[in-house]
Amino acid sequence: MPTSRITGPALLIVALGGSALAQPSGTYRGTAWEINENHTLKWGGQPYLPVGARIPGNVAAIDAAKAAGITDVLVELPASGQGWKEAFAALEARGMRYLLAVNSLAPGALGYAVEPSGYRINGVKGPRELAVKLPGVLAVFGILALRSDGSVTRSFELPVEDGWLRTRLAPGNDLENTFLMYPRTRSLGQPDFWEGLDEHRDNLLIALKRTPPGPGLRGIVNPLGETTPTGLASARFVPASAFFQLELRGFLEQKYKNLETALRAWGMGASFIDSWEEMARVVPLWSGTRGVSQVWDPVSKGLASCDSRKSTAWTDIGEVLATSASRRLQRLVVAVRSLADVPVIQEWSGWSPAYERQDPSLDGIAARVRGFSPSEVVGSTGRAASTVLRWPRHGLLFATEMDLPTGAEAPTTLKAVAEDLGSLGLRGLFARADNPEARKLIAGLAAERAADTTLATYGPTAFYFPENASNPAVAQRLPGGRWWLPAPFSGDRLDFGAPYEAYRMEDPRGGSIFAIWRTDGVGRVKFAMNTPKSATIVTADGSDAQPKISKEGLEITVGQSPLFILGSTEVPVPIEAFVRMQSNFEVLKKKAEDAKLNTTEETFLFRDNINSFKENPGGTFTTLRKLYRKLAYALGKFVWIEAESARDNTFSEALALPGCSNGSVLNLKTEIGQESQTYQAEYSIPSRTEEEQEIWIAARIPAERRGDLVARIGSQEFRILGDPLSLYANGFGWYRLGTTRLSGAPAKLVIEVSSPRGADLALDAILVTPGSFRPNGVFPPEN
């Protein structure tokens, strides 16, 4: 890959991903295996590149797959060992190769869900009967708190019987209260890495010992069990496990040395906590901006005040949870490999600390593939691939579940999907074979690829962008066959204006990476930089950027594929963008003068920042761009509203979320489903034109819940029209609601979400604009 330096090969590793260290290898029943540098499993010296079926572990399903000509299967069996003997015997008798997929659910941790933004009942002003369905909840610690200042008026523990919480709320005052619920439950998102994992591990190991797989085994999938994908919400969970509390206690003692220091760090002064043991078992009762500034001891039943704004409680708890996940998964993998020395992989379910680390215990990651277009395929698979490709050693990538096309073009479509996945690094493909047509399709692709081992001879090359920079950055295959994938790195998009798109990313190993590309072709670009000699240039498409140090800073050829500048702490600014910014501001200033609009403050600040541009190009340009957009908005006819600015709303909370407009959203997450329950947010829409205007919202809304949202302006009612456009920030996009006309006084816009089954969505921004709006991520129109 061409680089320019200006040069240092070590920096290329930062841009391209981890370098391979030791190769995972082993010996199973006398046959040696290894995972090579191209992410391929070599079994007995030969590449193992399966195309097969994901089937239940029964003889009928095995026979159906074999009869269709399928020789490789991923067989689903429980950790208990039930059905193993019959399944393994059938597989071996038919000469099939197979992966054992543990289809038991990963044990969920028992503890307290701290989600006051979701488990809440607003507007409690007097005695009332309450009946709330809480499936899976064992009990609830409840708090009545004043809405005005969050002070606790009552607290009590309540039983949950047959999934229902039934009680009579009596605030004891005439003020408006909020009822907060802290359920004691099994978490779907937090695995039990303590007692639950011990039991799961013992069951799995006993099954492997009593019913060992035969020579046809090629790997074990989901040793932890099937896990639930993680979401965007700011949910918190405190395990009730005594073993977790011991780990937290040890962590606190080591970090803070004495109890008084620890209590101060947690924002607690004089309190009822007299020992490390008591501190390690308390439950913080806030999450984000919701909840109360208290901690609760489930043993002593005591409450203590806490400065939630300064407290490190959740940081400490989160660090112990992450460490436990990594350490205990590693022990589980070692134990499994001691009985069946085959590759052990887990299906990807989020940026988990269990495998987002530099010393992964797993041998690989599996992905669930959705859709058939290249964008759909990499969109569903790219994060799993990103995880493995950034490991410092070789890892295995399999697709353990895939959508299968139908119709006359199905074989051609499936072949194209397989080629995309192969280029991305996936070396095994399995799809559910629930009918003869599916089995025939899988067998056809398997037969076509049976003699082709070229995948074992090359590996993917990837560049990475932070999730926050999704749109303009998009997971995709770049020219030259290289891939561009998301990663859980800090960073954000940069706004230079057309034709440039850019972002800056912090690398976890230190330093930062600046990426830029054009939307209008290829051209030479001069960048303002103070330290151009420290820069390393890497092109994603393999071209030569032909860098040249110029009087202004650095001159480079920039095209439509991202170009990366490493080794500099400053943000390079295209001088063309800076010049255009000055010109455009003068045009707007003239329009403002013609409109008798006072721009004295904006003009002063703009010129002041221009004078400091040479000293700090990146920081200064960001300020100039904001001033320009502010003036453009003042002169425009559109209305742009940050959703989290709603002063009157019953949503869960304003949630900080990098990558969204203004870095925050109005979040709604509730597990409480009631037919009559609705959540509202109200906004004032000023009338800036009498023309017909379009109404848009930027939001993250699951497809099946889009019908639950309605917007109202006076007697007009609006609902979502079509699929989201200009997707960004992992699930957000723009939805068109319809058209309206405004005149005179500001209008009231009410967005209402019904919640018969609970809710999990977020609103980012609202736009009311004349003309035809073309969404562009988080950026508003410029005129």
C-alpha positions in Angstrom: 0.0 0.0 0.0 1.6 3.3 -1.1 2.4 5.6 1.8 4.1 8.9 1.7 6.1 10.7 4.2 6.9 12.0 4.9 7.0 7.8 6.5 7.0 5.3 9.2 5.7 1.8 8.6 4.7 1.5 12.3 2.1 4.1 11.7 0.5 2.1 8.9 -0.5 -0.5 11.5 -2.6 2.2 13.2 -4.5 2.8 10.0 -4.8 -0.7 8.8 -5.4 -2.7 11.9 -3.6 -5.0 14.2 -0.5 -7.0 13.1 -0.7 -10.8 13.6 1.2 -12.3 16.5 1.0 -16.0 17.5 -1.3 -18.2 15.3 -4.1 -20.0 17.1 -3.5 -23.7 16.7 -4.2 -27.1 18.3 -4.5 -30.8 17.8 -7.8 -32.6 17.8 -7.8 -36.5 17.8 -4.3 -36.5 16.3 -5.0 -34.0 13.6 -3.2 -30.6 13.8 -5.0 -27.4 12.9 -4.1 -23.7 12.8 -5.6 -20.4 11.7 -3.4 -18.9 9.1 -2.6 -15.2 8.4 -5.6 -15.1 6.0 -8.1 -16.0 8.7 -8.5 -19.5 7.3 -8.8 -22.7 9.3 -6.3 -25.3 8.1 -7.2 -28.8 9.2 -4.6 -31.4 8.7 -2.7 -29.0 6.4 -5.8 -28.4 4.2 -8.0 -25.3 4.1 -11.4 -25.8 5.7 -13.8 -23.5 3.8 -17.3 -24.8 4.6 -20.5 -23.8 3.0 -23.2 -25.6 4.9 -26.5 -25.6 6.8 -27.4 -24.5 10.3 -29.6 -27.2 11.6 -31.2 -28.4 14.9 -29.4 -31.4 16.5 -31.8 -34.2 15.5 -31.4 -37.1 13.2 -34.2 -36.0 10.8 -32.5 -32.6 10.2 -29.1 -34.3 9.7 -30.6 -36.8 7.2 -32.3 -34.0 5.3 -29.1 -32.1 5.0 -27.1 -35.2 3.9 -29.8 -36.2 1.4 -29.5 -32.7 -0.2 -25.8 -33.2 -0.7 -24.7 -31.0 2.2 -21.6 -32.3 4.0 -20.9 -29.4 6.4 -23.4 -28.4 9.1 -23.5 -26.2 12.2 -25.6 -28.3 14.6 -27.5 -26.6 17.4 -27.4 -28.5 20.8 -27.9 -27.4 24.4 -25.1 -27.1 26.9 -26.8 -29.8 29.0 -25.7 -32.5 26.6 -29.3 -33.6 25.8 -29.4 -35.1 22.3 -25.6 -35.1 21.8 -25.1 -38.8 21.6 -27.7 -39.3 18.9 -26.6 -36.3 16.9 -22.9 -37.1 16.9 -23.5 -40.7 16.0 -25.6 -39.6 13.0 -23.1 -37.1 11.9 -20.2 -39.4 12.1 -22.1 -42.3 10.4 -22.8 -40.1 7.5 -19.3 -38.8 7.2 -20.2 -35.2 7.8 -18.1 -32.3 9.2 -19.7 -30.2 11.8 -19.5 -27.3 14.2 -21.2 -27.6 17.6 -23.3 -24.5 18.3 -24.4 -24.2 21.9 -28.0 -22.9 21.5 -28.7 -22.5 25.3 -29.1 -18.9 26.3 -26.1 -17.4 28.1 -27.0 -17.2 31.8 -28.3 -13.8 32.6 -27.0 -12.1 35.7 -29.4 -11.7 38.7 -29.3 -8.2 40.1 -30.9 -4.8 39.9 -31.8 -3.0 36.7 -31.1 0.7 37.2 -33.1 2.2 34.4 -35.0 5.1 36.0 -35.6 6.6 32.5 -37.6 3.5 31.6 -39.0 2.1 34.8 -41.0 5.2 35.9 -44.6 6.4 36.3 -44.9 10.2 36.0 -47.5 12.5 37.4 -48.4 10.8 40.7 -50.3 13.5 42.6 -52.3 11.5 45.0 -53.3 8.0 46.0 -53.7 5.7 43.0 -53.9 2.0 42.3 -51.1 0.7 40.0 -50.9 -2.5 38.0 -47.8 -2.8 35.8 -46.8 -5.9 33.8 -43.1 -6.7 34.5 -42.3 -10.1 32.9 -39.3 -11.8 34.4 -39.1 -9.4 37.4 -38.9 -11.0 40.8 -39.3 -7.9 43.0 -39.1 -4.1 42.8 -37.4 -1.5 45.0 -39.7 1.5 44.6 -39.1 5.2 45.3 -41.5 8.1 45.2 -39.6 11.3 44.5 -40.8 14.9 44.0 -40.6 15.9 40.3 -39.5 19.4 41.3 -36.2 18.5 43.0 -35.9 14.7 43.0 -36.0 14.4 46.8 -37.2 11.1 48.0 -40.5 11.1 49.9 -41.0 7.4 50.2 -39.2 4.1 49.5 -40.3 0.5 49.8 -39.8 -3.0 48.5 -42.7 -4.6 46.5 -43.3 -8.2 45.4 -44.0 -9.0 41.7 -46.4 -12.0 41.3 -46.9 -13.8 38.0 -45.2 -10.9 36.2 -47.4 -8.2 37.7 -46.6 -5.4 40.1 -49.8 -4.4 41.9 -49.7 -1.8 44.6 -51.4 1.4 45.9 -49.2 4.5 45.6 -49.7 7.0 48.4 -47.2 9.9 48.1 -48.3 11.5 51.4 -48.2 15.0 49.8 -50.2 17.1 47.3 -47.2 17.7 45.0 -46.4 15.9 41.7 -44.3 12.8 42.3 -42.5 10.3 40.1 -42.6 6.6 40.9 -39.3 5.0 40.1 -38.9 1.2 40.0 -35.7 -0.7 40.3 -36.4 -4.3 39.4 -34.6 -7.3 40.8 -34.4 -9.5 37.7 -32.3 -11.6 35.3 -30.6 -9.4 32.8 -30.9 -10.1 29.1 -27.9 -7.9 28.3 -25.5 -8.7 31.2 -24.3 -12.3 31.3 -23.8 -13.9 34.7 -20.1 -14.3 34.7 -20.2 -15.7 38.3 -22.5 -18.4 39.7 -24.5 -18.7 36.4 -21.4 -19.1 34.3 -20.0 -21.7 36.7 -23.1 -23.8 36.3 -23.2 -23.3 32.5 -19.5 -24.2 32.2 -19.9 -27.3 34.4 -22.8 -28.5 32.3 -20.9 -27.9 29.0 -17.7 -29.6 30.3 -19.6 -32.6 31.7 -21.4 -33.0 28.3 -18.1 -32.8 26.4 -16.5 -35.4 28.7 -19.4 -37.8 28.8 -20.4 -37.4 25.1 -17.3 -36.4 23.2 -17.8 -35.3 19.6 -16.2 -37.5 16.9 -13.5 -36.8 14.3 -15.9 -34.7 12.2 -15.9 -31.9 14.7 -14.3 -28.7 13.4 -15.2 -26.1 16.1 -17.4 -25.0 18.9 -19.6 -21.9 18.6 -21.1 -19.9 21.5 -19.3 -21.5 24.5 -20.9 -18.8 26.5 -24.3 -19.6 25.1 -26.4 -17.4 22.8 -26.2 -13.7 23.9 -28.5 -10.8 23.3 -27.2 -8.0 21.1 -26.4 -4.8 23.0 -28.3 -1.6 22.3 -27.8 2.2 22.5 -29.7 2.9 25.7 -27.9 4.0 28.8 -29.1 1.1 30.9 -27.2 0.1 34.1 -27.2 -3.1 36.0 -25.7 -4.1 39.3 -25.3 -7.9 39.8 -26.4 -9.3 43.1 -23.8 -12.1 43.0 -21.6 -12.4 46.1 -18.7 -13.2 43.8 -19.2 -10.0 41.9 -19.3 -8.1 45.2 -16.0 -9.8 46.2 -14.4 -8.7 42.9 -15.7 -5.1 43.3 -14.5 -5.0 46.9 -11.0 -6.1 45.8 -11.0 -3.5 43.0 -12.0 -0.7 45.3 -9.5 -1.6 48.0 -6.7 -1.7 45.4 -7.7 1.5 43.7 -8.5 3.7 46.7 -6.5 2.2 49.5 -8.7 3.5 52.3 -12.5 3.6 52.7 -12.8 7.3 53.2 -11.1 8.0 49.9 -13.4 5.6 48.1 -16.5 7.1 49.6 -15.4 10.6 48.5 -14.8 9.3 45.0 -18.3 7.9 45.0 -19.7 11.2 46.0 -20.6 10.1 49.5 -19.6 11.8 52.7 -20.9 10.7 56.1 -23.0 7.6 55.5 -24.2 4.3 56.8 -21.3 2.5 55.1 -18.7 1.3 57.5 -16.8 -1.3 55.5 -15.6 -2.3 52.1 -18.1 -5.2 52.1 -21.0 -2.8 52.6 -19.7 -0.4 49.9 -19.4 -3.3 47.3 -23.0 -4.3 47.7 -24.8 -0.9 47.3 -26.8 0.0 44.2 -26.5 3.5 42.7 -30.1 4.8 42.0 -29.4 7.1 39.1 -28.4 6.5 35.4 -27.6 9.4 33.2 -29.8 12.4 34.2 -32.6 10.3 35.6 -33.1 8.7 39.0 -32.2 10.0 42.5 -28.9 10.9 44.0 -28.9 8.1 46.4 -27.4 4.6 46.9 -29.3 1.7 48.4 -28.1 -1.2 50.4 -30.4 -4.2 49.6 -29.1 -5.9 52.8 -29.5 -3.2 55.4 -32.3 -1.5 53.4 -30.6 1.8 54.0 -30.5 4.8 51.7 -27.6 7.3 51.6 -27.3 10.6 49.7 -24.7 10.8 46.9 -23.3 13.4 44.5 -24.3 11.7 41.3 -22.7 14.3 39.1 -19.2 13.6 40.5 -19.5 10.0 41.5 -17.2 7.4 40.0 -19.5 4.6 41.2 -20.7 3.6 37.7 -17.2 3.9 36.2 -15.8 1.5 38.9 -18.7 -1.0 38.5 -18.3 -0.9 34.7 -14.6 -1.6 34.9 -15.1 -4.6 37.2 -17.9 -6.0 34.9 -15.6 -5.6 31.8 -12.6 -7.3 33.6 -14.8 -10.1 34.8 -16.2 -10.7 31.3 -12.7 -11.0 29.8 -11.2 -13.1 32.5 -14.0 -15.6 32.9 -14.6 -16.0 29.2 -10.9 -16.8 28.8 -11.1 -19.4 31.6 -14.2 -21.0 29.9 -12.4 -21.2 26.5 -9.3 -22.8 28.1 -11.5 -25.3 29.8 -13.4 -26.2 26.6 -10.2 -26.5 24.6 -8.8 -28.9 27.3 -11.6 -31.4 26.4 -12.1 -30.6 22.7 -9.0 -28.9 21.2 -10.8 -27.2 18.3 -11.3 -23.6 17.4 -13.8 -21.8 19.8 -15.8 -18.9 18.5 -18.6 -16.7 19.7 -21.3 -15.0 17.7 -20.9 -11.2 17.7 -23.4 -9.3 19.8 -21.9 -5.8 20.3 -18.6 -4.2 21.1 -18.2 -6.5 24.1 -15.2 -6.1 26.4 -15.0 -10.0 26.3 -13.5 -9.9 22.8 -12.7 -6.2 22.2 -9.2 -6.6 23.7 -5.6 -7.1 22.6 -5.3 -10.6 24.0 -8.5 -12.3 22.9 -9.2 -15.7 24.4 -11.5 -16.7 21.5 -10.2 -18.2 18.3 -12.7 -16.3 16.2 -16.0 -14.4 15.9 -19.1 -15.4 14.0 -21.5 -13.0 12.3 -25.2 -13.1 11.4 -25.6 -11.8 7.8 -28.6 -9.9 6.8 -29.7 -8.8 3.3 -28.3 -9.4 -0.2 -27.0 -6.1 -1.4 -23.3 -5.2 -0.7 -24.4 -2.4 1.6 -26.7 -4.7 3.6 -24.2 -7.5 3.8 -21.3 -5.3 5.1 -23.7 -3.3 7.3 -24.7 -6.5 9.2 -21.2 -8.1 9.1 -18.7 -5.3 9.2 -18.6 -4.9 12.9 -17.9 -8.5 13.6 -15.2 -8.4 10.9 -13.7 -5.2 12.4 -13.4 -6.9 15.7 -11.3 -9.9 14.4 -9.3 -7.9 11.9 -8.1 -5.6 14.7 -6.9 -8.4 16.9 -3.1 -8.6 17.2 -3.3 -12.3 16.2 -5.0 -14.3 13.4 -8.7 -14.9 14.1 -11.4 -17.0 12.4 -14.4 -15.3 10.8 -17.5 -17.4 10.0 -21.1 -16.5 9.1 -23.2 -18.7 11.2 -26.6 -17.4 10.0 -27.5 -15.9 6.6 -30.6 -14.7 4.8 -31.2 -16.9 1.8 -32.6 -15.4 -1.5 -35.5 -16.9 -3.3 -36.6 -17.0 -6.9 -34.9 -17.9 -10.2 -32.0 -15.5 -9.5 -31.3 -17.0 -6.0 -28.1 -18.9 -6.9 -26.6 -15.9 -8.6 -27.5 -13.6 -5.7 -26.2 -16.1 -3.1 -22.9 -16.4 -5.0 -22.5 -12.6 -5.1 -23.1 -12.5 -1.3 -20.6 -15.2 -0.7 -18.0 -13.4 -2.8 -18.5 -10.2 -0.8 -18.2 -12.2 2.5 -15.1 -13.9 1.3 -13.4 -10.6 0.4 -14.3 -9.4 3.9 -12.5 -12.3 5.5 -15.3 -14.8 6.2 -14.1 -18.3 5.6 -17.2 -20.3 6.5 -20.8 -19.8 5.5 -23.8 -21.4 7.2 -27.5 -20.7 6.6 -30.7 -22.2 8.1 -32.0 -25.0 5.9 -35.6 -25.3 6.9 -37.0 -26.4 3.6 -35.9 -28.4 0.4 -35.4 -25.2 -1.6 -33.0 -23.8 1.0 -31.1 -27.0 1.3 -30.8 -27.2 -2.5 -29.5 -23.6 -2.7 -26.8 -24.3 0.0 -25.8 -27.6 -1.6 -25.4 -25.9 -5.0 -23.1 -23.2 -3.7 -21.1 -25.8 -1.6 -20.6 -27.9 -4.7 -19.5 -25.0 -6.8 -16.9 -23.9 -4.3 -15.8 -27.3 -3.1 -12.5 -27.3 -5.1 -11.7 -23.6 -4.7 -9.2 -22.9 -2.0 -8.1 -19.4 -3.1 -9.7 -17.8 0.0 -6.9 -19.4 2.0 -4.3 -17.5 0.1 -5.2 -13.9 0.8 -6.6 -11.8 3.6 -8.6 -8.6 3.8 -7.1 -5.2 4.4 -9.2 -2.8 6.4 -9.3 0.9 7.4 -11.5 2.0 10.3 -13.8 4.8 11.2 -15.5 5.7 14.5 -19.1 4.8 14.8 -19.7 8.5 15.6 -18.7 9.4 12.0 -21.2 7.1 10.3 -22.4 9.3 7.4 -20.3 10.5 5.8 -18.2 7.4 6.5 -20.0 4.2 5.4 -19.0 0.5 5.8 -18.1 -0.5 2.3 -15.5 -2.1 0.0 -13.1 0.6 -1.4 -11.4 0.6 -4.7 -8.6 -1.9 -4.8 -10.5 -4.4 -2.7 -9.8 -2.8 0.7 -12.6 -2.5 3.3 -13.8 0.5 5.4 -15.3 -0.7 8.6 -16.7 0.9 11.9 -14.8 0.5 15.1 -15.5 1.5 18.8 -13.0 4.4 18.7 -13.5 7.9 19.8 -13.8 10.5 17.1 -16.3 12.5 15.1 -17.1 13.9 11.7 -15.6 17.2 10.5 -17.6 19.8 8.6 -15.5 21.4 5.8 -18.5 22.0 3.5 -18.8 20.5 -0.1 -17.0 18.9 -1.8 -15.1 17.6 1.3 -16.1 14.9 3.8 -13.9 14.2 6.7 -13.5 12.8 10.2 -11.0 12.6 13.0 -10.4 9.4 15.0 -8.4 8.7 18.2 -6.5 5.5 18.0 -6.5 3.5 21.2 -2.8 3.0 20.9 -2.1 6.7 20.9 -2.3 9.5 18.5 -5.0 10.5 16.1 -6.0 9.7 12.5 -7.4 12.4 10.1 -9.4 11.1 7.1 -10.7 13.2 4.2 -12.1 12.6 0.7 -13.9 14.5 -2.1 -17.3 14.0 -3.5 -16.5 15.6 -6.9 -13.6 13.6 -8.3 -9.8 13.9 -7.8 -7.8 17.1 -7.3 -4.7 18.6 -5.7 -5.6 20.0 -2.3 -3.5 22.4 -0.2 -3.9 21.9 3.6 -3.1 24.5 6.2 -0.8 22.8 8.8 1.8 24.0 11.2 3.7 20.6 11.4 3.5 19.1 7.9 6.8 17.3 8.2 5.4 15.1 11.0 2.6 13.8 8.8 2.4 10.3 7.3 0.1 9.9 4.3 -1.8 6.7 3.6 -4.2 6.3 0.6 -7.1 3.8 0.9 -7.3 3.1 -2.8 -3.6 2.4 -3.3 -2.8 5.5 -5.3 0.1 7.8 -4.7 -1.0 11.0 -3.0 2.2 12.8 -4.2 2.5 14.9 -1.0 4.5 18.1 -1.1 5.3 20.4 1.7 4.2 23.8 0.6 4.4 27.3 2.0 0.9 27.0 3.5 1.5 23.5 4.9 0.9 20.3 2.9 -0.3 19.7 -0.7 -1.8 16.3 -1.5 -3.9 14.6 -4.2 -7.3 13.8 -2.8 -9.9 11.7 -4.5 -13.2 10.0 -3.7 -11.6 7.3 -1.5 -10.5 8.3 2.0 -7.0 9.6 2.5 -5.5 9.3 5.9 -3.1 11.7 7.6 -1.3 10.3 10.6 1.3 11.5 13.1 -0.1 15.0 13.6 -2.1 16.3 16.5 -3.6 19.1 14.5 -6.6 18.9 12.0 -5.4 19.8 8.5 -7.8 22.3 6.8 -8.3 22.5 3.0 -7.3 26.1 2.2 -9.9 26.0 -0.5 -12.6 25.4 2.1 -11.2 28.3 4.2 -11.3 30.7 1.3 -14.8 29.6 0.3 -15.9 30.1 3.9 -14.7 33.7 3.9 -16.4 34.4 0.5 -19.7 32.7 1.6 -19.8 34.6 4.9 -19.4 37.9 3.0 -22.3 37.0 0.8 -24.5 36.2 3.8 -23.3 39.4 5.6 -24.5 41.5 2.5 -27.8 39.7 2.6 -28.2 40.4 6.3 -27.4 44.1 5.7 -30.1 44.3 3.0 -32.5 42.6 5.3 -31.6 45.1 8.1 -30.3 42.3 10.3 -27.7 43.2 12.9 -24.6 41.0 12.4 -22.1 43.0 14.4 -21.3 40.2 16.9 -21.0 37.5 14.2 -18.9 39.7 12.0 -16.5 40.6 14.8 -16.1 37.0 15.9 -15.7 35.8 12.3 -12.9 38.3 11.6 -11.2 37.7 14.9 -11.0 33.9 14.2 -9.7 34.6 10.7 -6.8 36.4 12.2 -5.9 33.4 14.4 -6.3 30.9 11.5 -2.6 30.4 10.9 -1.9 29.6 14.6 -4.6 27.0 14.9 -6.2 26.1 11.5 -8.3 23.2 12.7 -9.8 24.8 15.8 -10.4 28.1 14.1 -12.1 26.6 11.1 -14.6 24.8 13.3 -15.5 28.0 15.0 -15.8 29.8 11.6 -18.1 27.1 10.3 -20.4 27.4 13.3 -20.6 31.2 12.9 -21.4 30.7 9.2 -24.2 28.2 9.9 -25.6 30.5 12.6 -25.8 33.4 10.2 -27.2 31.1 7.4 -30.0 30.0 9.8 -30.8 33.6 10.7 -31.3 34.4 7.1 -33.0 31.2 6.1 -36.6 30.1 6.1 -36.2 26.7 7.7 -36.6 25.8 11.4 -34.1 23.4 13.0 -34.8 22.2 16.5 -32.7 19.9 18.7 -35.1 17.2 19.9 -33.6 17.1 23.4 -34.4 20.9 23.8 -38.1 20.0 24.5 -38.8 21.7 27.8 -42.1 19.9 28.3 -41.8 16.2 27.7 -42.5 12.8 29.3 -39.8 11.0 27.4 -37.1 9.1 29.4 -34.2 11.6 29.3 -31.9 13.8 27.2 -29.1 11.4 26.5 -25.6 12.4 25.4 -24.8 10.4 22.2 -21.7 11.3 20.2 -22.3 11.3 16.5 -25.8 12.8 16.7 -26.7 16.5 16.2 -25.4 18.6 19.0 -24.0 15.4 20.6 -27.3 14.4 22.3 -30.8 13.0 21.7 -34.2 12.8 23.4 -34.3 9.2 24.4 -37.3 7.0 25.2 -36.7 3.6 26.7 -39.3 1.9 28.8 -40.1 -1.7 29.6 -43.6 -0.7 30.8 -46.2 -1.6 28.2 -49.7 -0.2 28.7 -52.4 0.3 26.1 -53.2 3.8 27.5 -49.6 4.9 28.0 -48.3 7.6 25.7 -45.2 9.8 25.8 -45.1 13.3 24.5 -42.6 16.0 23.6 -43.7 19.6 22.8 -41.9 22.1 20.6 -42.6 25.7 19.5 -42.3 26.2 15.7 -41.8 29.8 14.7 -43.4 30.9 11.5 -40.5 32.0 9.1 -42.4 31.7 5.8 -46.0 31.3 4.6 -44.9 28.9 1.9 -45.8 25.2 2.1 -43.2 23.4 4.2 -42.0 19.9 4.7 -41.7 18.3 8.2 -38.9 15.9 8.9 -37.6 14.2 12.1 -34.2 12.6 12.6 -34.6 9.6 14.8 -33.7 6.0 15.7 -37.0 4.0 15.5 -37.2 0.3 15.0 -39.1 -0.6 11.9 -41.9 -2.4 13.7 -42.5 0.6 16.0 -42.7 3.4 13.4 -46.5 3.3 13.4 -46.5 4.2 17.1 -45.3 7.7 16.4 -47.6 10.6 15.5 -46.9 14.3 15.2 -49.6 17.1 15.5 -49.7 20.7 14.6 -53.1 22.1 15.5 -55.7 19.8 13.8 -53.1 18.3 11.4 -51.8 14.9 12.2 -48.6 13.5 10.6 -47.2 10.0 10.5 -43.9 8.6 9.1 -43.9 8.3 5.4 -41.5 5.6 4.1 -38.1 4.4 5.2 -35.4 6.5 6.8 -32.9 8.4 4.6 -29.3 9.5 5.1 -28.6 7.0 7.9 -26.0 7.9 10.5 -24.8 7.1 14.0 -25.7 3.4 14.1 -29.5 3.5 13.5 -30.5 7.1 13.1 -32.0 8.5 9.9 -34.4 11.1 8.5 -38.1 10.5 8.3 -40.5 12.6 6.2 -43.8 13.3 8.0 -45.7 15.4 5.4 -46.3 19.1 4.6 -47.9 22.1 6.4 -48.3 25.8 6.2 -47.5 28.1 9.1 -48.3 31.8 9.6 -48.5 34.3 12.4 -47.8 33.2 15.9 -45.5 30.2 16.6 -47.2 26.9 16.3 -47.1 24.0 18.8 -45.7 20.7 17.5 -46.5 17.7 19.6 -44.7 14.4 19.0 -46.5 11.5 20.7 -45.4 7.9 21.0 -47.8 5.2 22.2 -46.4 2.4 24.3 -48.6 -0.7 24.3 -45.5 -3.0 24.2 -42.9 -0.7 25.7 -40.6 1.5 23.7 -36.9 2.0 22.7 -36.3 4.9 20.4 -34.6 8.3 20.2 -35.3 11.7 18.6 -32.4 13.7 17.4 -33.6 16.8 15.4 -36.7 18.3 13.8 -36.7 20.2 10.6 -39.5 22.3 9.1 -38.4 23.8 5.7 -39.9 25.1 2.4 -38.8 23.4 -0.8 -37.5 19.9 -1.2 -35.1 18.8 1.6 -32.3 16.4 0.9 -31.1 15.0 4.3 -27.3 15.1 5.0 -26.7 13.3 8.3 -26.6 15.8 11.2 -26.0 18.9 9.0 -28.9 21.4 8.5 -29.5 23.1 5.2 -27.2 26.0 4.4 -29.9 28.3 2.9 
